[in-house]
Amino acid sequence: MADHFPSSILFCCDHNSVRSPLAEGLMKKLYGQRAYVQSAGVRNDREIDGFSVAVGAEEGIELERHRARSFEDMADWGDDLSGYDLIIALSPASQRHALELTRFAHIAVEYWPIMDPSGFGETREARLDAYRQARQQIKDKILARFGPPTEG
């Protein structure tokens, strides 16, 4: 666990529709407003995944209103990456993209290899199980990195 808790964190993945919204929601649920937390994707070509919404709800995280956004959308909307202390990439493509975008900035980029559950399972329950596994991987990494949840 780091001794310094970042004041702003950006989670990123490929589409900002499965892993990074779950990570954003879990971080906000566990630590409240201790840090400014957002998420983005390399691309913005999908809506929030229904299975992510379902497994998020199991943890008390509301994702139905999440709108996917890309790094490009962030720049268009004036959300500058230089305002973040830490970028956590949850996929290889997002790690490469984050490193490219921050090569001249003093922003820490961490890579957490989180499985993409969207291709697993043939039944609804099997798919939900895959999404639950990804959610648990994210939660375990968050707790290991940032410590016990904020009381409140």
Secondary structure, DSSP 4 states (H G I P E B T S, - for coil): --SS--SEEEEEESSSSSHHHHHHHHHHHHHTTSSEEEEEES---SPPPHHHHHHHHHTT---TT----BHHHHHHTT--GGG-SEEEE-SHHHHHHHHHHTTTS--EEEE-----GGG--SSHHHHHHHHHHHHHHHHHHHHHHH-SPPP-
